[in-house]
Structures are given as C-alpha cells and as structure tokens.
Amino acid sequence: MKKVGIITFHEYNNYGTVLQAFALQKKVELMGYDSEIINFRSSLNSLSFFQKVEKRYKVAIKSIQTRKEMKLKKQAFKKFYKEYMKVGNKAYYNIAQLKKDVPEYDVYMAGSDQTWNPYLDIKSEAFFLTFAPKDKIRVSYAPSVGVGFVSPNYSEEMKKRLESVDYLSCREETGAKIISEITGKNVPVVLDPTLLLKPEDWDKVASNYNINEPYILCYFLGEMEHCRNFAKRLSKEKNIPIYYMYATKYDCKDGNKVLNNVGPREFIYLIKNASYICTDSFHGMIFSINYNKSFYTFCKRKEYEGSDNQRIHDALKYFNVEDRFIEDGDKFTGEFKDMDYNHINKDIENKRKISIEYLTHALERE
C-alpha cells in the first residue's frame, strides 16, 4: 500500500484550516492509501500571521465569555485534532529541517487552503514540495493562490518552486490561470477538499449543538458592518433569530446571541441545521453549498491588490451562484430568495468525479 504524505496548514484553531486538512487526508485514505499529514507546523512563518487573528479574537472574548470558556473551545479543537487527524509524529518547523530529515512517503502531496498565496506571511517553500525526493511522486491538490495578481518577482520564484511538482492543480480558476501562465502547463481546477466528502460523510463527524429553534447563522471573520445589517434585515423578513459564531467585537454587542465553545464538529452541525447562513468565510460558504443551505456571502476585506477576495468570487462563479454574493448589504434591494440546488448538486457531482479522477491518476502512477 502506497504511503501518502500531505503538507498543508493544519495546526491552527480555525474551522476551515482544520477541516480541509482532515478532509483531504480522509479522502485519500478512503481511496485505499495509507495517508497522513506531514507535521509541518511552520511556526516561524505562521505565528506572526495567526497571532494577529488571535488578538482580534481576544478582544471579542473579553465581552462575552471567560478565559475558561475560551479554553474549552481550544480543548474542542485539540480533541478533534487528536481523534480525527492523522498526523506524523515528528514535527518540522522550517524547510531546512524537512530537507535535512525528509519524512518517507511514496507520494508527497501539497494540500489545499491558501498555501500558495504570495501575500500571506505564512507562505513557505515547503508547500511547494521542494524537500521531496526527485524520484518520488509530487502532487498538488487544490492549493489556493487566493489573489488575482502575482508580482513579476514572485512569479519567477513560484516558477522555480513549481518545477518540483509533477501534478499541478488549483482550487480556483484565477489561480489556475496564474499558475498556467507561470509554468506553461495545463492546470486543472479541482474541488476544495471539504467537497470531496459528501454531507453523509460529514454527518458522521458532526456533533450536536443545542439550539431549539430555527436560526440564521452568522459567521463573519471581517469587520464590515453592512454584512451584519443585511443579516438583521433577513432576520426581520423571515422572523428568525440570528446566532453569531464569534470572531470580532462587532458580533459581541449586548443582546446578540453568541455561540461559545464551538469546535470543528459543532461547526459542521451548526451549518447543517441553520435555516439561513450569512458569512464572509470561504469555508463557511463551501460547507453551506455542500449542505444545500440558502446562504449569502460577502467579502471580509475591501478590494485591494493583495486581498484574498478573489477566491470568494471564483468559487461563486465556479458553482454558478454569483447571485448569492452581496457587495453592500446596506444597498441590497432584492428579494430574500431560497436556493434551488437541483442543478448545483449535479454540477458538484460532476466536479467531484473530475477531482477524484485527478487524484486517482496522480496516486496510481508508478
């Protein structure tokens, strides 16, 4: 049995980060391979970025819960990590360590999330598989460039790094075009790993969160007030209360129903059982699509050259649901329409088949 090592973001307490890593490792395992996540923790690169996010969370936490409750959330992630994630025992913290003591696999796979985003502090040569032996298979599965433009200088750097990868793919069409232009190779667009698993697969992972009424789930990572105003209008129109998964101080105002101690398993349950979802999270949107929920999505940042908004636009276009994007919630004048998933589900099945065929072709190579 071939052994597959997957390198991707996996150690941070973020729902999308953890669940996309779990999904890819699990899908490769279900395809009949011995797979695990390479324990690359990228502390020298990632902490500077993620600590900024952690500080933002702490501002919100002060007004809604105790340090003890925050600890419970972290414990939920830790428990999920221990029970569901198959990760290599040896930890690596930089590319030099990986090159010095290369973990042994038959196939080396660069996983998804924004692993190829040139504007994040967390970018690393390791995610381009430059440490993998040249006589082994090197595959990328759905990495995201995340942006719509890559500078000429970084294009040259990417070109050198991408020479290490035998099978190229990307999660978004814009990113695939960028990589294709850099390498001169065809770069297929494949599904985010979380969509490789069907809802019934995720049901086996989900854990109950006790809400005894219909609800609108709001999961906002950004600080745009118009998103929240839109959700309030939706709530009034449908006569359904809003529950907020906290991330910023803007959701922690007096009177708001804020969900605490939500781990990855509870996150899945909350998406599955929501009546409507308002989110600026990429994976909040993707799980909504997988569970056939009526959702509205927003950009968490204003448009600028290095913003990661492009991945939201690309995903909406990819599934032909661009009408679910709300540019400015304060100026919305349309109807609050539920979604018809008949054509979307057929499209997902087709894209899932293509994505699995890509994986199969790469993994079966001798």
N, C-alpha and C positions, 0 to 999 in steps of 0.2 A: 504493500500500500504506500503510495506516494505521501510524503510529508510536506505540507504547505505552510510556510511562514508568512504572516500578514503583518505589514508595518503600517500603522495608521495612528491617529490620535485616539486614545482610549482611556487615559488615566484621569481626565478632568471630570468633575462632577457637573456635567452638562448633559441633558437628556439626549440631544441629537448625537453628540460625540460618542457617548457610551453605547447607544442603541444601534448606530450604524456600524460600529466595530463588532458588536455582538452578532448582528445580522449577517455580515459577510463571513465571519468565522463559522457561524452555524450553517449557512447555506453551503459553503464548501464542504463541511463535514457531512451534510445530508446528501451531497453528491458522491459520497463514498471515499473521501480523502481524510487523512489524519491532519487536521489543521489546528493551528494555534496562532495567537497574536504575539509577535515579537515584542518583548518587554522594553521597548524604546520609550523612555519617559521624557526625553528632550527637555530636561529641567533648565538647562542653561538658556534655552530659547523660549520655552513656552511660559515659564512662570512670570516673566515680565509682562506678557500679554494678559494672562489669565488672572494675575493678581489685581489688575485694574478692574476686571469684572467682579472679582471677589469683594473689592472695596465698595463697589456700587451696590452689591447685594447687602452688605453690612449696614449701609445707610438705611435700606428698607427694613431690615430686620429689627433695628432699634425700636421702631414704632409699632411693631405687630407681634413680636414674639421674643422669648427669652433666648439667651445663649444655649440653654439646654435644648430648646426646640430646634435650633439650628443644628445642634449636634445630632439630633435624631434624623434629620434629613441626610446628613453626611453618612450616618450609620446605614441608612437605607441604600445609598449608593454603594457603600462598602460591602454590604450584604449581597447586593446584586452582582457586584464585581466578583465576589468570592464564589457564589453559587452558579452563576451563568456564564462568566467569561473564562475562556480557556487561554491562559497567558503563560508564556515561557518563564521559567524560574529565574533566569539570570537577567538582571536589569542593566540596561545600557543608557548612558546619559549624553553621549555625543557620538559623532561619526567616527572619531578616532578609536573609541572603544569597540565599535562594531567592526571596523577594519582589522583591528588587532586580534580580536577573538570572534570570528564570524560564526554566528549560530548556524547549525547544519540543517538544511532542508533540501528537498528535491526541487521545489518551486518556491521562488521568492515573489511575493505579491505586494505592491503598493496599493493600499486601500483608499477609501473614499474620504469625504469631508474636504475641507479646504487645504489639503496637503500641498497643493502646487500654487497657492495664492502668493504672488510675489510681494504683496504689500503687508502681509502679516509678519510680526516679529517671530512667529513660530515656524517660518519656513526653514527647511533643513535639507541639506544634500542627502541625508539618509532616506528621505521619502522618494528619492529617485533611484533607489536600489544600487547606488554606486559601490556599495560594500559587498554585494553578492558576487560569488564566483562566476567567471565568464562562461564556464561550462555548464551552468545551471540555467533553468528557465526563469526569466524575469518578466513579470506581468503587472500591468497597472489595471486596477478595476475601479472605474468611476471616480478618479481623483477630480477635484474641482479647482480650476484656476480662479473662479469666483468673481473675476472682474472682466471688464470689456476691453481692457488695453494693457499691454505689457511693453515696458520701455525697451528700446533697442539694446541697451546694455544688458538688461536681464534676459532678453531674448537669446543673446549669444550664450549666456550662462546656462539657460534652460536647454539650448541645443546640445551643449556638451554633456549635460547630465542625462538627457533623454536618450543618448546613444547607448546607455546601459540597459534600456528597456526593450525587450523583444516584442512584446504585445502592448500596444498603446490603445487606450480608450479614455473617455472623459464623461463626466456627469452632465455637462451642459453643452449645447450646440455652439455657443460663442467660444467656450474654452476649447472645444474640439477643433474649431476653425483656427484658433490661435496656434494650437499645437501642430496642426497640419501644416500651417504656413511656416512654422519654425523648422519642422523636420522634413517636410516634403512627402510625408506619408499619409495614408488614409487613417483617420482616427474616428472610429465608431462612437456614437453616443449610447451609453448604457444606463440602466436604471440605478438610482440610489440604492445601496444595499438593503435598506429597510423595505423596499418594494419587492425584493426577491422573495421575501416571506409573505405569505398571504395572511389575511385577517385571522383565519383559523389557527395559523401558526402563532400569531401574536397573542391570541386569546389564551394560549397555554402559559404565557408569561405574565399576562396582566394580573394585577391584584386589586381587590375591591377598595374603593374609597367611598365612604358612606355619605352620599348626598341623596336625600329622599324627596327630590322634586326635579322637574325639568330645569335645565340651566344652560346659559350661554357661557362657554369657557373662553376667557381672555388670557392669552399668553403673549405678553409683549416684552421683548428684550430691549427695545429702544425707548425713547422718552418723548415721542411725538404725541401731543395732546389730542390732535384730531382723530387719532385711532380710537382713543378712549371715548371721545364724544360720539363717534359713529356707533360704538358698541352700546352706549346709553340709548341712542335713538332706536337701535334694533331691539333692545330690551323693552322699551316703551311700546314699540309697534307690536311685538309678539307677546307682551305681558309675561315675560320670562326673566327671572333674576340673573344677574351676572356673578360669576365666581372668577376671581383673579388668581392665577398662579404667580406669586410674587417674583419680581426681578428688579424693580426700581421703586423709588419712593412715591412715584406718581400713582401706583396702584394700591398704596397703603394708607389712603385717606380714611378718615373716620367714616364709618358706615359701610365701607366696602367689605364684601365677603371675600376674604383672602384665604387661600388654601395653603396650609403649612405641612411640613413633613412629607412632601410628595417625592417619592423615589421614582426610578425608571419604570417599575412595574405599575405604580399608581398613575403615572403619566399616561401610559397606554390605556388604562381603564377610563381615565377622565376624557380622553379624546373619543374613545369608542362610544361613550354614553352621553356625550353632550348633544344638545338639540341644535346648537349652532356654535361655530368657533370663529373667533377673531384673533388673528395672530400676525406678527411680523417675523416669526421664526420660520426658517426654511423647513426644518423637520416637523414643526407644528403643522405646516401646510401639507407636507408629504404624508404624514400619518392621517391627516384629515381626508386626503384623497384615497388612501388605502382603505379607510373605514367608511368611505362613501358618505362623508359628512358635508352638510352645507356650510361652507366656510367663506370668510372674507380675509384677504391678506393685504398687507401693507409693507412698505419699506421702512426699516427701523432707522435709516440714516438718510440725510439729504443727498442728492446726487452730487458726486464729485469723482475725479479720476480714479482714486483708489478705493472707492466704496465697493462693498460686496453685494450691491443691489441687483447686479446683472443676473445672478443665479436665481433670484426670485422671478424676474421677467422671463428668463429662459425656461424655467420649469412650468410656468403658466402656459407659455406658448407650446411647449412640448406636449402637454396634455389638452391643448385647445380649450383652456378655461380662463382665458385672459380677462373675461368679464368679471371674474371674482377679485380682481385687483382694484383697490380703492386708493387713488392717488392722494386725495384730500377728503377725509371723512366729513369735514365741515361743509364741503361744497357738493356732497352727494345729493342728487335729486331723483335718483331712480327708485325702482321698486325693490323691496327685500324679497327676492325670489329664491325658492329652494332649488337645489341642483338635481338634474336628471343624469344618473350615472350609467345609463344603458350603453351609450357609445363610448364613454370614458373607460368602463370596465373592459370592453372589447379591446380598446387601444392598449390598456395596461397589460392584458394577457399577451397581446402580440409583442409588446416591448419586453415583457418578462421572458418570453420564448427566445427572442433575439439575444437578450443579455445572457441567458443561461447557455445558449449556443456558443457565444463568445468565450465564456468561461470554460466550457467543455473543450473547445478547440485548443485553448491555451494549456489547460491542465493535462490533456491527453497526449501532448507532444512528448516524444521520447528524446 
